[in-house]
Amino acid sequence: MSPRIVFLGSPDFAVPSLEELAKSYKVVGVITQPDRPFGRGQKMAPSAVKDSALSLDLPVYQPESLRTLEAYAKISAWQPDVMVVAAYGQILSREVLNIAKKGCLNVHASLLPRWRGASPIQAAIEAGDATTGVTIMEMVQKLDAGPIIAKREVPLRSGTFADELSQQLSYLGARTLIEVLPAWLDGKLKAVPQDDSLATYAPMLKKSQSKLDFNETAEQLNRKVHAYHPWPGTSFEHNGQLIKVLDAHVHDTFGAEVGLHYVVNGLPAIGTSECLLVLDKVQPAGKKPMSGEDFLRGQRDWLDCE
């Protein structure tokens, strides 16, 4: 008889894991976040996992919290052999973690113990890590601190956007989960404890982090442009107008004045504490995204440094 699985997840990152599980196992229930207001119209929208679960004709449960008797009873009634979590968005209680006979596994988008927390993908890009990957671990109550079942590593190319990396790691995580799950269910895999002394943390991102500070280096700012795409995004003020930076690169010019505007190879650039941040693609407030070259048209306060 196929093992009974309860899946918990919410964003796009979790969808490949759910879909792969549904191909090979009996997914008896899917738990995801409640519908939330989305977009300019603030219309209620389901999570990506809910959309996927409904398309697969799987039962969906959307509690505000799992720390209730109702939630405990609901999950217990599904009688899961194992629970699988991928970016669900809540810390599970000991009672919930103990429901499944063979434990609760987590698909995490980093090479644990590096980048425990809510935004490991963004943290890896912002830190300039040379590699990243996914970890399958057995969950415990402490945040992302459970013993490791498997890890898969990939190179992290400079200039990679967070949404691109998230998609890549979502499929890698799903494949890794499917590879190791049979042996885990058969009791043939032993999880290895993490070294807590090596742990680093990636807290949840805030909208307030989006403003670029040109007292930082161009390399640091460029990493933020890519790490914070698409949310919370990066921006700066120009003539009282908010300009979103959608893509950028570093130009190795030293001695530039912090915050001063330059033109490099026909593109706008801004002086930082080290080198220039060149703006490849921007979006002025109230306008559509445009190339840096198009943005420069009509701008008179940018100095040509060619």
KAKA-V618199 format. One record per residue. N is the residue number from 1. RES is the residue in one small letter. SS is DSSP state (2 for helix, 1 for strand, 0 for the rest). PSI is psi in whole degrees, -180 to 180 (* if undefined). Layout:
# KAKA-V618199
{{N RES SS PSI} {N RES SS PSI}}
This chain:
# KAKA-V618199
{{1 m 0 136} {2 s 0 137} {3 p 0 145} {4 r 1 127} {5 i 1 134} {6 v 1 130} {7 f 1 138} {8 l 1 123} {9 g 1 167} {10 s 0 -59} {11 p 0 -177} {12 d 2 -37} {13 f 2 -33} {14 a 2 -18} {15 v 2 -48} {16 p 2 -37} {17 s 2 -44} {18 l 2 -46} {19 e 2 -39} {20 e 2 -40} {21 l 2 -42} {22 a 2 -23} {23 k 2 -32} {24 s 2 -15} {25 y 0 170} {26 k 1 99} {27 v 1 107} {28 v 1 -14} {29 g 1 148} {30 v 1 128} {31 i 1 129} {32 t 0 170} {33 q 0 153} {34 p 0 157} {35 d 0 141} {36 r 1 156} {37 p 1 141} {38 f 1 143} {39 g 0 -177} {40 r 0 -37} {41 g 0 -9} {42 q 0 39} {43 k 1 148} {44 m 1 130} {45 a 1 142} {46 p 0 161} {47 s 0 162} {48 a 2 -36} {49 v 2 -38} {50 k 2 -45} {51 d 2 -45} {52 s 2 -44} {53 a 2 -42} {54 l 2 -37} {55 s 2 -26} {56 l 0 3} {57 d 0 45} {58 l 0 144} {59 p 0 137} {60 v 1 137} {61 y 1 131} {62 q 0 67} {63 p 0 150} {64 e 0 -31} {65 s 0 147} {66 l 0 0} {67 r 0 47} {68 t 0 159} {69 l 2 -35} {70 e 2 -45} {71 a 2 -43} {72 y 2 -44} {73 a 2 -40} {74 k 2 -48} {75 i 2 -41} {76 s 2 -37} {77 a 2 -26} {78 w 2 -16} {79 q 0 57} {80 p 0 142} {81 d 0 -35} {82 v 1 148} {83 m 1 142} {84 v 1 129} {85 v 1 134} {86 a 1 104} {87 a 0 52} {88 y 0 -45} {89 g 0 6} {90 q 0 148} {91 i 0 131} {92 l 0 142} {93 s 0 163} {94 r 2 -38} {95 e 2 -43} {96 v 2 -42} {97 l 2 -28} {98 n 0 -1} {99 i 0 -48} {100 a 0 139} {101 k 0 -38} {102 k 0 25} {103 g 0 -174} {104 c 1 119} {105 l 1 148} {106 n 1 135} {107 v 1 108} {108 h 1 138} {109 a 0 54} {110 s 0 173} {111 l 0 84} {112 l 0 145} {113 p 0 7} {114 r 0 131} {115 w 0 59} {116 r 1 151} {117 g 1 -168} {118 a 0 -21} {119 s 0 58} {120 p 2 -33} {121 i 2 -48} {122 q 2 -39} {123 a 2 -41} {124 a 2 -42} {125 i 2 -47} {126 e 2 -34} {127 a 2 -11} {128 g 0 29} {129 d 0 140} {130 a 0 -26} {131 t 1 161} {132 t 1 -162} {133 g 1 -156} {134 v 1 154} {135 t 1 134} {136 i 1 121} {137 m 1 160} {138 e 1 128} {139 m 0 142} {140 v 0 178} {141 q 0 -31} {142 k 0 140} {143 l 0 115} {144 d 0 31} {145 a 0 6} {146 g 0 163} {147 p 0 147} {148 i 1 132} {149 i 1 -41} {150 a 1 151} {151 k 1 145} {152 r 1 128} {153 e 1 144} {154 v 1 152} {155 p 1 148} {156 l 0 106} {157 r 0 137} {158 s 0 137} {159 g 0 3} {160 t 0 133} {161 f 0 153} {162 a 2 -39} {163 d 2 -33} {164 e 2 -46} {165 l 2 -38} {166 s 2 -43} {167 q 2 -44} {168 q 2 -47} {169 l 2 -26} {170 s 2 -41} {171 y 2 -38} {172 l 2 -41} {173 g 2 -42} {174 a 2 -45} {175 r 2 -42} {176 t 2 -42} {177 l 2 -48} {178 i 2 -32} {179 e 2 -43} {180 v 2 -18} {181 l 2 -43} {182 p 2 -45} {183 a 2 -35} {184 w 2 -45} {185 l 2 -30} {186 d 0 -2} {187 g 0 20} {188 k 0 -5} {189 l 0 139} {190 k 0 127} {191 a 0 144} {192 v 1 127} {193 p 0 147} {194 q 0 155} {195 d 0 101} {196 d 2 -25} {197 s 2 -18} {198 l 2 2} {199 a 0 138} {200 t 0 161} {201 y 1 144} {202 a 1 88} {203 p 0 167} {204 m 0 137} {205 l 0 152} {206 k 0 151} {207 k 2 -31} {208 s 2 -16} {209 q 2 -3} {210 s 2 -22} {211 k 1 128} {212 l 0 135} {213 d 0 109} {214 f 0 4} {215 n 0 -13} {216 e 0 171} {217 t 0 159} {218 a 2 -35} {219 e 2 -44} {220 q 2 -43} {221 l 2 -39} {222 n 2 -39} {223 r 2 -39} {224 k 2 -41} {225 v 2 -42} {226 h 2 -36} {227 a 2 -33} {228 y 0 17} {229 h 0 124} {230 p 0 -12} {231 w 0 138} {232 p 0 4} {233 g 0 173} {234 t 0 149} {235 s 1 167} {236 f 1 165} {237 e 1 138} {238 h 1 117} {239 n 0 42} {240 g 0 7} {241 q 1 139} {242 l 1 125} {243 i 1 118} {244 k 1 138} {245 v 1 114} {246 l 1 -24} {247 d 1 150} {248 a 1 170} {249 h 1 170} {250 v 1 136} {251 h 1 125} {252 d 0 65} {253 t 0 121} {254 f 0 158} {255 g 0 6} {256 a 0 148} {257 e 0 134} {258 v 0 127} {259 g 0 -8} {260 l 0 147} {261 h 1 134} {262 y 1 169} {263 v 1 126} {264 v 1 115} {265 n 0 41} {266 g 0 9} {267 l 1 148} {268 p 1 144} {269 a 1 156} {270 i 1 135} {271 g 1 141} {272 t 0 -175} {273 s 0 -17} {274 e 0 113} {275 c 0 -176} {276 l 1 142} {277 l 1 114} {278 v 1 131} {279 l 1 106} {280 d 1 -36} {281 k 1 131} {282 v 1 171} {283 q 1 99} {284 p 1 153} {285 a 0 131} {286 g 0 5} {287 k 0 169} {288 k 0 159} {289 p 0 144} {290 m 1 160} {291 s 1 157} {292 g 2 -36} {293 e 2 -44} {294 d 2 -36} {295 f 2 -36} {296 l 2 -24} {297 r 0 122} {298 g 0 -7} {299 q 0 127} {300 r 0 -6} {301 d 0 29} {302 w 0 124} {303 l 1 129} {304 d 1 120} {305 c 0 16} {306 e 0 *}}
